[in-house]
Amino acid sequence: MSLVPWNRRDFLQSAAVAAGSLTAPARRFATRPKFLRGFGESENPYKELSVPTVINCWGTVTVLGGSLIRPEVEAVMAQASRHFVRLLELHAAAGARISEMLKLPAGHSALVTSGAAAAIQSGLAGILTGKNQEFVKQLPDLTGMKSEVVIQRAHRNEYESQMRTTGVKIVEVETRDDLRQKISDRTAMMHFANYGNSAGQIKVDEWAKLAAEYKVPCLNDAAADTPPVSHLTDYIHLGYDLVVYSGGKAMRGPQCAGLLLGRADLIANALLNSSPNSPSVGRGQKVGKEEIVGMIKALELYLDEDHDALQRIWQDRLKLISDRITKVPRVVTAFYVPEIANHVPHMQITWDQNSVRLTPERVSQLLEESEPHIVMVVNDEDRPGILCMNSFMLQPGEDKIVAEKLVHIFRSAT
């Protein structure tokens, strides 16, 4: 993840896409009101709740609400909200449509879940229970089922909670020899956390090959690993039985939606362990009809997008901020793109603290306390103690606000 020089490119103006007007169904549905009364009347419900909105220089993180839903996705979700539908039929149709859109190999399908974490849980649960309805009811009691998931030590993370809800034991390995010794007839699944690829000794392609060799299903948690758009299918072609993505990050679908892609039999078993099926360990991870159709629309738009143009827009936003803040003496910027996950232009900001008497943590705090509030992190990726940002969640004009605030903070401390 080396620093790269900045090359100025032609600035591309991004045009806002307005959602079309919606006509309410004529049957027994009332016409939608032209405006709201009471809560929401101000068109800023967060302000009415005294919860400040923020300018997001961090990225598509769940704690900030992921990404902003596209207007077209909002429109389709509103259409879906005005009808009843059999959810299992909708799941099947959505899986078929998504498979067609992604050109998944024969024998593969898709499931819309309530986020990537829920996809991990339902995917593993389906591997454990198969089609056995009694096993579905029984989880997390694993009597009669396999009971272990193998993961590399460098891939251990907080999302293991979703796996442990099924009752499994997490078995840690570091080397290929460890894996050979610890794979057994108790092993249900081999789990790969994609963002840990560089840290683990067994890389993404070899993990899938070893899983096939040992005849153990393997799942790749690639939740934030788009862009590039090709990653939506790359891991399936590497041989992963299941792959998990977040729908509410770069695809800008509903925040509470995710995608589980993989072998059709495992997808069907995952649905058995998901809402609306009850009782099941995943009944609480409900994904609504609105999110299902919204995820289809978001994926359609994402696949049709000009990703090179977006990269240029994001780069230009960082360039504008860099040009302005580096006019402050001893402030320096450098640019990088993470190898895996949030694979978009990033910028690190450093300065001589004898000249600008502030720590990165204090600058981050001052940005959060400013008006408007700006979230910019310290310790991004492998850059401990460095103020870092990306621009792909900034809205038009927010780059200028961020630059102005940073210049004010730096000049005030010199």
Buried (B, 14 or more C-beta within 10 A) or exposed (E): EEEEEBEEEEEBEEEEEEEEEEEEEEEEEEEEEEEEEEEEEEEEEEEEEEEEEBBBBBBBBBEBBBBBBBEBBBBBBBBBEEEEEEBEEBBBBBBEBBBEBBEBEEEBBBBBBBBBBBBBBBBBBBBBBBEBEEBBBBBEEBEEBBBBBBBBBBBBEEBBEBBBBBBBEEBEBEEEEBBEEBBEEBBBBBBBBBBBBEEBBBEBBEBBBBBBEBEBBBBBBBBBBBBEBEBBBBBBEBBBBBBBBBBBBBBBBBBBBBBBBBBBBBBBBBBBBBBBBEEBBBEEBBBBBBBBBBBBBBBBBBEEBEBEEBBBBBBBBBBBBBEBBBEBEBBEBBBBBBEBBBBBBBBBBBBEEEEBEBEBEBBBEBBEEBEEEBBBBBBBBEBEEBBBBBBBBBEEEBBBBBBBBBBEBBBEBB
